[in-house]
Amino acid sequence: MARTLSQLAGLGVTVLDGVGPARSKALAAMGIESVLDLLLHYPRRYIDRTRQAPIEALRVGDEATVLAQVRTCSSRVVGGRRRMVTASVTDGSGSLALTFFNQPWRERQLVAGTELMLFGKVEEFRGRPQMTNPVVDLIGDRTGRIVPVYPQSEKAGVMTWEVVRMEAEVLRRAGVFADPVPPEVLDRFDLVDRTTAFTGIHTPGSMEDVTRARARLVFDELLRLQLRLVQRKRQLESSAPGVTHRVDGPFTQRLIEGLPFTPTDAQLRVMEEISSDLAAPCPMHRLLQGDVGSGKTLVALVALLTAVDGGHQGALMAPTEVLAEQHALTLGQLLAGFEVPDDVSDTLFAAAEDAGDAHRPLRVELLTSRVPAAQRRRVLAGLAEGTVELVVGTHALLSDEVDFADLGVVVIDEQHRFGVEQRAALRSPSSTATVPDVLVMTATPIPRTAAMTVYGDLDVSVLDGKPPGRTPVLTSWTRTSAELDAVWGELRHEIAQGRQAYVVCPLITESDKLDAASAEQTFAELTVAGGPLAGLRVGMLHGRIPAAERDEVMGAFRSGAIDVLVATTVIEVGVDVPNATAMVILDADRFGIAQLHQLRGRVGRGAVSSRCWLVGDPDSPDGIARLEALVGSEDGFALAEVDLDLRGEGTVMGERQKGRNDLLLASLRRDRDWVVRAREVAEDLVGADPSLSAHPGLVDDLDTLLPVGDDTDFLLKG
C-alpha cells in the first residue's frame, strides 16, 4: 500500500530503530518530532567524493571543503583559562592541522578514525596547512559517491551520519509513496514521481538524481501554497457580499475628460481591470504595483469616484501624515468644481444632474491625528451621515469612532507599511452589510514570483509606464571627497537656475555607534560660513521636528522659499515638488535598493532633467552591487529582481508569519519558473474543482502540511 505524508505525520520518531527517549528529545530540539518531519529534513549540501580537492593541493588563503579522517586529537589550556583543542587529519594525500578555541567538546567528537567533512580557510602554521575553528560535519563511514550533509545540531548531539542512517530507514520502511499530483501534470513538466524524488534527495546515486528530485519537491511545496491561496481567493469571491458598482458614471468620465494629459496605456489598462472588479458582485481584492511616478494616484481616484458615482463613500488610507496630506491636496485639486446632490444619504443616484436642483460641492476630507478636534467632529459626523464622499487619512481611519454610512471602495497606499490587522479592519462589512472593494497599492515593486506567493490571494495589476512630462533621472555614484566637492558645485548650479534640491541623510543626529551622516550635522556643515551651500536658503526636515514646524518647512519648500532641503527618509513618500531636480544621498550604501529608488523618485517629477548623486564607499560586495544597480537602472521592477537576488526571499517571505509550513526547499529567487508553473496548475485545478474533491491526495497533503489556520489567514489578510 502506498504511503501518504499524513500517515508519516502520525508516526513519532521513536518507531525508528535506535531512537529512544533521549534521541527523540534531541531530534525534537531540531524541530523533528514525526517521521514526516524527518523526511522533510533535507540535506543542506552534498559532497561528491570524486570531486574534492586533496589536502596536498590546498593553498594558503583558500576556502576549501576537505574530506578526511582523524589521526590524533588532544587539548590543553592556553592563556590561563582558554581550552585549545588540536587535531591532525589526513585524506591519504597529506595531513592538515585543526585548531579549535573554547570548544572543549571537540576532543570527545574528534576520535581517531572518525571520518568528517571540514570547511574553512587554509592557513599556514609552522610550515604546514592548518584550519582554525572550521565547520565540522561528521559523515560516518559512507562509501557512496554522493554524501548528503544535513543541518545538524552539535548542541543536541545529532550528527549528519545519524540523520543519513535514519533517512535510509524511513525510505526503506515507507516503500512506495502515494503521488497526489495528476500524471498529466508530471508529464507536462517532466517531473519524477514522489518516491523517486524522496529517494533522490536523501540517497542520490548522482548529482543528476539530486537535481531531478529537488525540482519535483520544489514544485510540490509551491503547488501546495498556491492551491491554498487560490482556494481562499475563490472563497472570498464567492462568499462575501460585495457592492455592484456602476462603472460608467459621470464623475469618472468628467475626471478623465478634464485631465490636462492623456492617461498612459498602462493606466487605461489598469483602470479597465479595476472597473471589471468593481462591476462584479464580489468584493475586489487587488494589488496595484506601480513604479515611482507611474501615476497610481489617478488610478486610485478613478476607483474612489466609481464608488461616489453610485452613492457610496470612498476611503484612502496612507501610512504617514505627510502622504495623507499630499493625497488630500491632490484629490481636492482634481475634484474642484465637482458637485453632488444635496441629499445622498439614503438614495443611490445615477447622475448628479438627474437628482434635482439642490447641489453642494463633493466633500473630500482629511482625517489624521493632527486634525483639530472641531474639524474632526465635523468629519466624523459627515462620514456617519454620508455627506462626506471621500476621506483621506492615516491610522486614524481605523478608530472605533469612525463610522461610515456606506463605504464602497477602500484604497490602501504603501500597504506594506501597515500591520495585517490594520489592513484587514477596513475590509470589514460596512453598515450596509456589504464588504467594500479594496485596492492596495505599493510604489515598491515586488518581483513577480514574490507577488504570486506573498500576495497570491490578490489579483495583481501593474503600472509599467510613466505619465507624459516625467523625465529620466541621471544617477551617479560619488566615492571620494573630491568628487563630493564637485557635486556641491553642481547643486549650486541647479539652484542658480531657479530649481531646488534635496540632501538625504540616514541619521537625524550624530551617533557614537554608527559612522554615518546625520541631518543635523550635515545641515550645520553645509550652511556654516564658507560651507558648500553657504548663502543658500537651506531647510531641515526629520521625524523629531514638531508637526507644526514640519508643515511650515514643507510648505516653504513647496512654495520655493527653500532652495535645499536637508532631510532623513521622511521625504521617501508623499513629497511631490516638480521644481526639485537634484538629490544627494549621503552614505547611500546604508539604504536598501527599494528605499534608494523611492528616494530618487522625489526628483524627476517635472519636465526638467534631474540628477541624483549616491555618495558612499561601501566595503561589502552587496553594498557595491546595490549602488551599481541604482546607477544602471531606473526600472523599479528590474531593481526588485536585483534586490531579491542580493537579499534572498527572506525579506519577502518576512511579510508572512514564520512556521513549520514555510518553504523548505523552494526559493522565490532560484525557482522563479516553478512559482509560475505552480500557480498555473493551481488555477486550473481549483477552477475546475474548487474543493479539489477529485484530488483527495492533494487535499490530504494540504491538510497535513498547510492546514487552514493562522498562516493562511495571515496570507489572505495581507
N, C-alpha and C positions, 0 to 999 in steps of 0.2 A: 504494500500500500504506500502510495506517495505521501511524503511528509509535507505538512504545511508549516508556515512560520508560526502560526498561532499555537500549534502543538508544542513547538520548541520553546515558545514563550512560557508555557505552563510547566516546564521542567526545570527544577533547580539544578545548579551545577554539581550538587552532591551526587547526582546519578552517574557522574563520570568516575572512572577508576582513579583512585588515589586522591580524590577531592573530599576531604573530611571537613569538620567544623573550622579548623584553623585555616585550611586552604580556602575554604568558602569565604571566610571573613576577609582574607587577603584579596581575593578577587572582587568582593563587594566594594572594597576601598577603591578599586579601579572602575567602579560602575558596572561590574559584571555580576549579575545575580542569577540570570537564567541561561539556559543553553543557547537561546536566541541571542542574548547579549554577547555571548562568546563568539557565536558565528559571525556577528556583525562587528566584531573587534578585528578590524582589518590591519594587515601589515602596513607599516609606515614607509618601508622601503624594502628592496630586495638586494641580495648580494649574488652577483653572477660570479661564481668562483673561478671561472675560466678567464675573467677579465680584470682581476685585481692585480695591481702593481706589486711586485715582490719588494720586500724590505730593502734589498740591495739596490733597488732603483730609486729609492727615496732621496730627495734633495732638500737641504735646509730651506725652510720657508714654505714648503709645500703644505697644503691642507689635504690630507690623504686618508683613505679608508684602508685598513690593514686587517687581514685575516691571519691570526697567529695562535700559538699555543704557549701557555705559561710554562717557563722553565723554573724560575725561582721567584720568591716573594718574601719580603721582610719589612720590618718597621723599626723606627727609632724616634726618640724625642729630640727636637731641634729647637733652638732659640728659647730654651727654658721650659716651654709648655706645649709647643706645637708638635703634633704627631705627623711624621712623614712616612708614607708607605712607598717603597720602591720595588719594582718588579722587572724581570727580564723576560721578553717573549721572543719567539722565533717562528719563522714560516719555512725554514729549510734553506732559504737563500741568504739569510743574515739574521742578526739579532737587533732588538730595539729596546731601549730602556724606557721605563714608565715611572713617573713620579707623581704622587698624589699628596696634597697637603690637607690636613684637617679632615681626612676621610679614613679613620682607623679601621672601619669595617671592610675596607678593600683587602686587608690581609686575609680575612676569612673568605672573601669572594674569590681571590685570585690564587686558587690552589694549583700546585704544579700539575700539569696535564690538562688543565681547563682550556677549552677552545673558545675563542672570543673574537669579536669584531671591534676594532678601535677606530675612532675618528678624531683627528686632532691635527695640530700644526707641528710640523717636524722642526726640532731644534737640534743644536749640537752641544754635547756636554762631554768634555774630556775625550774629544776625538771620535765619539760615536753618536749615532742618531738617538734622539730622545723625544718623548711627548710628555707634556705636563698637564695633568688633570684632563685627559682625553675622555670623550664619551665612550662608554663600555657597554657592549651588548654581549651577553653570554648566549651562544647559539647552540651549545651542546655538540654532540657527535653527529653532525649532519654531513652525509657523504653526497647528497644530491647536488646537482649543478646549480640550481637556483635556491637560495636560502632566504625565506621571509624573515624580516626583522620587525617585531611588533612593538607598539607602545608598551612600555613595561614600567613597573614601579619597584625601584630598588628599596624604597621605604617599606612597601608592603611585602617585599621579598619574592615577587613574581617575575621570573626572567623569560626571555624570548624562547629558550629551548623548551620550557614548560608549556608555554602557550602553543608552540608548534605541536607538541605531543597531544594536547587536549583538542586542538582543532582537528587533527587527524582522526582522533577517536570519534568526534562528533560527525565528521563526514562518513566514516565507516559505518557507524550505527544508524545514521539517518537514511543512508541508501539513496533513493531517488526522491527528489523534491518535486512537489506539485508545482506546475507552472501556470499561473493565472493570466499571463499576457497572451492574447489571442495569437495563434500561429501565424496569421497573415501579417500581424504587426512585426513579429520576429523576422519573418521573411523579408518584409519591406525594408528593414534596416540592417539585415544580415547579422542578427544578434544570436548568440548561442543560447541554449536552454539554461534554466536556472541551476540544474545540477552541475552542468559543465562550468557555469560561472563560479559557483562557490568552490568547486574543486580547483579551478584555475587560479583563483585569488589566494587560496591558502596553501595549496600543494602544487605549484606550477611545474611543468616539465621544461618550460622555456619562457622567455620574456614575452613571446607572442601570445602564450596562454594568458599571461597577466593582462596584456592589452585587451584581448577579447573579453576576458572575464570582467575587467573594470568597466568596459563600455556597457555591458549588459546591466551590471549592478548600479551604475550611474543612472542609466535610463529608468530602472525600477524606482530609485529614490525620487527622481524628478517627476515621474509619472504619478506616483502616489500624491505628491504635493499638488500637482496641477489638477488631478482628479478632485481632490478635496476643495480646492479653490473654485473650480468651475461648478462643482455641485452647489457650493454655498452661494455663488453668484446667481445661479439659476433659481435657487430657493428664494433669495431676496427678491428677484424679479417677479416671481410668481405669487409670492405670499403677501408682500407688503402693499397696502393700498396707497397708490400714488395720486398725483394730480395730472389730469389730462389737459395739457396747456394748449391754448391757441397760439400757433407759431407764425401767423401772418398778420399780426395786429398792427395798428397804426403807429405805435410808439417805436417799435423796432424798425419799421420801414422809414419813418421820419429820421431816425438817428442815422441810418446808413446813407440815406439820400442827402443829408445835410453835412456829411463829412467833407472836409476840405481836401481829402485824398481818397484814392480808391483802395479798398482793403486788398491785402495780398491774396494770392491764390490759396495760400495755406490758411489764412484767416477765414476765407469763404468756405473752404473745405471743412474746417473745424466747426464753424457756425452751423453748417448743414448737419454734421454729426450730432451736435448738441440738440438741434431742433428736432431731429428724429427721436432722440431720447425724451425730450420734453413733450412731444405729441403722444407718446405711449402712456398707457395707464399705470405702468410700474415705475417706481422711482428711479431717476437717473443716479448712477454711481460712477462718475467718470473722472479720470485723472488727465489734466491738461498740462503737458510738458511744453514749455516754451523757453527758448534761449533768451538771454538778456536782450531786451529791446525788440522782442519779436511781436509785440502787440497783444499780449494776453488781456490787458485791461479792457480793450474794446470787446473782445470775445466774451469776457465775463459780464460786461454791461449789457450786451445783447441778451444773454441768458436771463439776467435780472429783469430787464424790461419785458421779456416774454411773460414773466410772472405778473407784472403790473398790467400788461395788456389784457390779462384775464381777470383782473380784480384781486389778485393776490399780492403778497408782500415779498420783498427780496432782502437778503442779508448778506453782507460781505464782511468776513472776519479776517483781520490781519494780525500778525504776531507782535507788532510794535505800534506805539502811538504815532511815531513819525510816519510809518507806512499807512496807517489808518487815516491820518490827516491828509496825506498826499492823495489817497484814493477818494476821500470825501471831496477834496478840492477839485480833482479831475472830473468826478461824476457830476458835481454841481455845475461845472462849466459846460460840460457836454449836454446837460439836460436843461440848461437855462431856457426859459420860454415854454417848456412843456407844461401842459395843464391837464388836470383830471377832473371828472365830475365831482361836484362838491359833496355828494353823499355816496360813498363807495363801501361803506362798512358792511352793508347787508346784501348788496347785489353785485353780480358779475356784470360786466358791460362789454359789448362788442367793440365799440369805438367811442372815443371821447366825444365826438361831435353828435352822437346819437343819444346822449344821456341828458339832454336838456340844456338850458342856458346857464345854469349855475356852475361855474368852474373855479378852480383855485390852482395855484402852482403845485406841481408834483413835488412832494417833500422828500428831500434827501437829508438825513440827519446823521450826526456823529455821536457815538456813544463810547467814551473811554473813561478811565478813572479821573482824567483831568477836566471833564465837562462839569461846569458849575452845577450846584445842587438844583437850582430852579430850572435850568435848562434840561437837566437830567429828568426831572419830574415831567416836564412837558413831552420829552421824547418817549418816556415810558408810557404815558397816557396815550400818545398818538399811536404807538405800536399796539397797545391793547384795543384801542378803538378802531384801528385800521386806517387811520388818517395819516400815518407815516408809511409811504410806499417803499422806500429804500432806506436801510440803515447800514452804516459802516461803523465797525467797532473792533475792539480788541477782545481780550478775555472777558471784558465787561458784559458782552452779549450772553455769556453763559450764566450770569447771575440769576438766582431764583426769582428775582423781582421782574425780570424781563419776560413779558407775556405777549406773544404775537396773536393777532386776531386770525390771520390766515396766511401762514408762512408757506410760500410756494417754491422758492429757489434759494439755496444757500451756496455761496461761493467761499471757499476757504483758501486764502492766499498763503504761499510759503508754508504749505500744510505740514512739512516735516518739523516745523518749529513748535507744533502743538502736541500735547500728550494725546494718547489714544482716546482716553475717556472724554477729553475736551472736544476732540473732533466728533466723537460719536454723539455727544449731547445735542448738537444742532440737528442731528438726523432723527431725533425723537419725533413722534407724531405731534402735530400741532393741535390746536383746539378743535379743528375740523376733523380730527381722527385720521388725517392723511399724512403720509411721510413726505417731507419736502424732497425735491430733487437736489442732489448735491454735486457740485463741481469743485474738485480740489485742484489747486494749481501749484506748480513749482517752477521757479526760474533756475533751479539747479538740475540740469538734465541728468536723467538716470539711464544707465546703459539698458538697452532693450531687454536683455535677458534678466536683469535685476528687476525691471519694471514688471516683467511677466511672472516673476516669482514673489517678490515682496508685495507688489500691488496686483497680484494675479486675479483678484476678485473685482477689479475695476476695469471698465473699458478705458482705453488709452488713446488720447488724441495728441498729436504732435504739431507744434508750430515750428516749422523749419525754415522760415524766411524772415526777413526784416522789412518793416514798412518803408515806403519811399522817404528819402530825406535823411536816413541814418547813414553815417559814414563809417568806414573801417577805422580801427584804432591801431596805429603803428606801435608795436610793443618792442622795447629794447631792454637788454639786461646790462645793468651797470655794476661793475665789480670793484673798481678802485676809487679812492678818494679823489683822484684827479678827474676821473670820468664823472663823479658826482658833482664836482665844481662846475663842469661844463653843463650838466643838467640844470643846475640852478640858473645858469645864464640863459638857457633856452626857455626856462619857465618865466623869467623876467621878460623875455621877448614876447611870449604869449600874452602876458599881462599888458605889455605896451601896445599890443594890437587890439586891446579892449576886451580881452577874454579873461576867463577865470580858471582856477586850478585847485586841485586837492593835494594834500600831503598826508599820507596814511601811515600810522604807527601801530605796532602790535600792542603796546602798553599805554596805560594812562600816565603812570608815574614811574620814576626810576625804581629798579628792583635790584637788591643785592644778590638775588638768586639767578636772575636772568640777564644775559648780556644782550639787550635789545632796546631799540629806540622807544622812547615814551613821548606821548603827545606834549606833555607839559615842558619837558626838557628841550624837545625839538622846537617848540614854539619860541622858547626863550633864545635858543641858539640862532634861529633864523632871523629873528626880529631885533636882536641887540645891535647897537651901533656898529656898523662895519660888517654885520651879518649878511648872509647870502640874499635875504629878502628884506633887508632894512629899507624903510621908506615906503613899502607897500602896505596896503590895508589887509592885515592878516587876522583871521579869527580862529578860535579854537572850539572844538566840539568833542565831548566824550560823555560817557554814561553817568559820571558823578556830578556833572554840572546840573544845577536845579532846572526843573522842567521849563519854567518861565524864561530863564536865560537861554536855554537851548532853542526855544521857539524864536527868541529875539535874534540869535545868531543865524539860524536857518533862514529866517525872514530876510535878514540883511544880505545873506549870500544869494538868495533867490533874486533879490532886487538889484544885485550888482554893487551893493555898498561895501562888500568884502571881496577882495581880489583873490586871496588864497585862504582855503580852509584847512587847517591842521586838525586831523581827526583820527579817531580809532575806527573800528568797524561799525560804529553806529550808523555810518552812511552806506552800509553794504546794500540795503534795500530801501526803497521808498523815497530816495532823493533824485529828483528829476530837474536838473538845471541845464538846459540845452547850451547855454553860453560857456559852460565849463568844458574845456577842450584839452586839459593836461592833468595828469596824475602821476605822482611819485609815491611808490610804495616802499617804505624803508624796511629793511630786514625781511624782504619778501619771502625768503625761504622758510620763515616761521609760519606761513599761511599754507593751507591746503590748496589744491588746484581749484576746487569749486569756489572757495572763498576769494581767491585771486581773480577768478573770472567774473564773479559778482561785483567785486570792487571795480575792476576795469570797466564794467558796464555802466558806471556812473558818468563816463565820458563817451564821446561819440554819439551823443543823443541829438545833435543838431546837424546842420548842413556843412559845418566847417570841419576839416580833417583834424583828428585828435591824436594825442600821444600818451603812452603810458610807459614809465620807466620802472623796472623792477630792480631794486637795489639790494644786493646781497652777495655773499661769498660763501655758499654752503660747502661743508666738508663731507657731506654724505652723498652717495650716488643717487638716492631718491630725491634729495634736495635739488641737486643739479638737474635731474630729469624733470622735476616739476617746473622749474623756471624755463628750461628748454621747450617744454610743451606749450607754455603760455606764449613764448616768443614765436613759436611755429604755427599757432592756430588760434583763430577766434571762434571756432566752432565748438560750442559748449557740449554737443553730443560726442564729438571726437575726443574732447578733453575728458569727458566722463569715462570713456573707454580706457584712456591712458590711466586715469585715476584708479579704475578697477584693477588694472594690471599692476600698478605700483603698490596699492594698499591691500589688494585682495578683497574677497567678498565679505569679509568680516565687518567692514564698515557698512555694507548694505544689509546683510542679514542682521546686523545690530538693531535694525528697525524692529525686528521681531523679538519675542521672548526666546531665551535660550533654554534648551532642554534636551532630553534624550532623542527627540524626534528631528533634530536638526540634521542637515545633510552630512553624512559620514564620509562618503567618497566624492560625491558630486561637487563641482566647483563652478560657480557662475562665471568665473574668469576663464578657466580652461575648457569648460563644457558648454560654451555658448550655443553650439549647434544642437546639442542634445536637449537643451531647455526648449528651443523652438519646436523640435520634433515631439517632445513630451506634451507640450501644450496642444499641438495639432491633434495628437491621438486622444488626449483628454476631452477636447471639444467634440470630436467625432463620437466617442463612446458615450459621453453624457448627453450629447444632443440627441442621439438615437434612443437612449435608455437612461433617463435621469437618475433612477435609483440603482442602476447597474445590476438589475435583477438577473440579467442574462449572464452576468460575470460574477458569480458568488465568490470565486477565488480572489478577485480584486477587492471585493467588499471585505473579505476576511483579512486581507493584507492591511487595508485601510484601518479597520477596527483595531488591529493589533499594533500597528506602527504609527498611525496618525489618527487617533480617536478624536471624535468631535469633543471639544473642550476648550480650555483656556487658550491653547496655542492657536487653533484655527479661528476661534472667536477674535483673537487679537489681530490676526491677519485680515479678517473681514472688517473690523472696525477701522484698521489702518487705512 
